[in-house]
Amino acid sequence: MSYAVRIALIAALGGFLFGFETAVISGAEQTIEKLWDLTPNQLGLTVASSLFGTVLGSVITGIPAQRYGRKKVLFAIGLMYVASAIGCAMSSGLLLFVIFRFIGGVAVGASSVVGPMYISEISPANQRGRLAGSFQLNIVLGIFVAYISNYFFAGSGEDSWRWMLGVMVVPAAAYALLVRMIPESPRWLILNHEVEKAIPIMNRIGETNPQKAIDDIRASVSGIKEKLFQPRYS
């Protein structure tokens, strides 16, 4: 397995957490409803809190990804998944539970943007489509594993819902640790005037002509600026 494939698959693990976080609530929903004596509206808000976070995460994450780099944002996403798993599993009341579900949703929305972005920027051109697709595959895998996990924890007692939600801390922590080992996106480095750091990465991922790739990246950005600011009427 090539270096580019390995690091792309690490980034694609964010898709697994995306799917797991989205589906895992299905196993705990009825227990939570009874535990906190929720009305239908409260239950709907509790379940939907993650989706509200997803919308917010997908909208705002482009800003820190552009400013601080893809790698740092991916690591922050991993930490949010960890916090969400621990917080939901240990929540003593509805408000805390909703807050940590919301945090998990922000991580889902952010990973849906930054994960594929990083994969496309780190992948060689001849493998880009397949590696970008691995993120989507991992979403489905995460959903599947969440349902399997819920099935096994369903008979573990009155705190089974805590185990269902808390078990995500294992893949989330592994993801956060692995992300620390991957390089920054060479495209981000080039656009932030750190070409000397980008070239060794491009060599490792199999880029045969780094200088041409650098010129193409700069030209693509320049072309966008020209289209944005050119006169609309002649």
N, C-alpha and C positions, 0 to 999 in steps of 0.2 A: 504494500500500500504506500503510495507516494506521500510526501510531506503535505502537499496541498490538499489531498483527500482527507488526511488525518485531521488537519485543523478545521477543514470545512465541516466534517462530521461532528467535531466538538461543538462548533457553533450551532449545528443543527439540533443538538440536544435541547436547545431552547424551545424547539418545536414540540419535543416530548413533554416538557413541563407545561407548555401552552395547552396541549390536549388534556393532560392529567388535571391541571387546575380547573379547566372548564367542565370536565365530566365528573369529578370526584364528589361534588356537592350532592349529586343524585342519591348517593347512598346514605347521606346524613340528614337529608331534608326532613323526612317525617319525624325522626327522633328529635331534631332541633325544634320542630313545631310543637311537639308535646312538652319538651323540657322547659321551654320558656313561654308556653301557652300563647302562641302567636295567633293573631288574627290573619285572615287571608291576605290582607294588604301588607301586614308586617312580614309575613313569609315571602310574599312576592318581592318586597324591597330587599330582604335579606339575601335571597337568591340572586337578584338582579344587581346587587352592589358590586359584584365582580365585573359585570358587563359595563357598568358606569365607569369603573376604573380602566377597563379595556379601551373604551372610547378616548378617555383622557390620555392614556399612555401612548396610543397610536398617534394622537394629534401633536403632543408636545415633545416626543422623544427625538425628533429630528434635530432640534436645537442643540441639546447636549452632545448628540452624536457628531454634529458638525464642529462643535467647539472643543470638546474634550477627547474625541476619538471614539472609534467603534469599540475597541477593546475595553476601555474603562466603563462604557455604558453597558456592555454585555456583562461585565463583572457586577455592576450595580444591580442589574436585572436579576442575576443569580442570588444576590443578597436579599432582594425583595421577595423572591420565591421562598427563601429560607425563613425570613421573618413572617411571611404569610402562613407557612405551614406550622411553625411553632406557635404563633399567636392564635390561630384558629383552634388548634388542638388544646390550648391552655386557657381559652377564654372562659371567664366566669359569668359573663353577661352578654346580652344581645349587642350592645353598642360596640364593645371591643371586638366581638366576632365580625360585625359588619365592617369595621375599620380595617381589620386584617384581611378580610375578603376583598375589600376595595384595593388594598395594596397589592394583593395577588393579581387582581385585574389589571392594575397599572403595568405590572410586570408582563402580563400576557400581551397587552397592546404594544408595549415597547419592544418586546422580543419579535413580534410579528413584523415590525419595521426594520429593526437593526440587524436581526439575524440573517434574513435574506440579503440585506444590503452588504453585510460583511462577507457572506459566502460568495456573492457575485464578484466582489472586489478582490477576493483572495484566490479565486479559481482560475486556472488556465482556460483560455477561450474554448478549447476543444472539449472541456469537461464542465463548463459553466452551467449548462442547462440541467445536466444530471445531478450535479451537486446542489444546485439551488432547489431542485425537486426533493432532495432528501429532507429538507425542512418540513415540507408538506407531509411527507411520509411519516415523519416523527410525530406530527400532530395526531394523525390517526392512531399510531402506535400508543401514544400517551393516553388517548381516550380508551383504547382497548384495555391497557394495563390498569387504568383507574377502575373500570368495571370489574375486572378480575380481582383487584385488591379489595374492593368493596365487598365482593362475594365472600372472600376468606375472612374478613374482619367482622362480617355481619353477625356472627354468633359468638362474639367475644365478650359479651356482657353489656352493661348499661353505658359504658364508656367507649363502645365500639366506634361511634362517630368520631371521637377524638383520634383514635388510631387511623381511621380512614383518611382524615385530613392531615394528620401529623406525619404520616409515612412519607409524604412528599419531601420532607426535609433531607432524606437520603439522596435521591437524585439531584435535588437542588444544590446541596452542599458539594456533591461531586462535580456538578456543572460549574459552580463558582470557582472551585479549585483548578479545574482543567482550563477554564478561560484565562486564568492567570498565566498559563504556559504558552498560549498562542501569541503570535506576533500582531502588531498593529496592522491595519489595512494599509498596503503600500499606496493606494490611491489617496487616502487621507494624508499620509505623510508627504506625498508629492505636493498636494494642494496647500499644505501648510509649511512649505519650504524646508522640508527635511528629507531631501532627495538622498543624501548620504546614508540615511537609515533605511530608505525604501529599497535601494539597489540590492543589498544582501538578501532581503526577503524575497525580492523578485527572482533572484538567482535560485533560491531554495525551492520556490514553488514551480520552477521549470520554465520561467520566461526566457525565451531564446534571444531576444533583442530588447534588453531593458531600456536602452536609450530611446528606441522607437516607441515603446510603450509609454514612457514618460512624456514624450512629445505629443502622443495621441491624447493622453489625459489632459494635458495643458491646452491643447487645441480644442478639445470638446468643451471645456469650460469657457474658453474664449469665444467660441461660436455661440454659446448660450447667451453670453453677455451682449454680443453684437445684436442678436435677434431681439433681446429685451429692450435695448435702447435705440434701435434704428428708427428713423422717422416712420410714422404710420402712413403718412400721405405724401406723395411726391408732387 
